[in-house]
Amino acid sequence: MKVDLPLILDEFICLELKVAEIYNFFHETFSEDKNIWWGLCQEERNHAALIKSTKDVFVPLGKYPSVVLSISLNDLRESNKELYNILNKYKKAHILREDAFKIALQLENLKAEKHYQRFMEKKTSSKLDELFQTLNNGEKDHAKRLTNYMKQHGIDIA
């Protein structure tokens, strides 16, 4: 089966920007946690920009990091649909601080986000994968950082 790389990349970019939009919403809603939300928002935007810029360079060459080649278009579409629903639901209703963190952990556990995280943690022998990981510049482990922040600030994880 032929992989529609530009379509997969567009869905991946959309996913990263939707997660950034949700984190930005939390940043604007919860002033006591604005720094963590802003940092995560910017990292998700950076992920989208990285994917976009590497798309522009590598797709014409017929190459792209394996992180994209091993995720299904359906998983990306499912994740994007779920993000859209989450964003619409909570922009219309009052959200509690604890719920924002639980939602963030849920976002970081979407198939596509977990896939991205696993890729960023793996040791690779591909120069292209290594370049992509380097360009990502350590912007990973969002779920772990969120959990640590919650523990440090007495936010219930359960």
Secondary structure, DSSP 4 states (H G I P E B T S, - for coil): ----HHHHHHHHHHHHHHHHHHHHHHHHH-GGGHHHHHHHHHHHHHHHHHHHHHHHHHGGGT---HHHHTS-HHHHHHHHHHHHHHHHHHHHS---HHHHHHHHHHHHTSHHHHHHHHHHHS----HHHHHHHHHHTT---HHHHHHHHHHHTT----
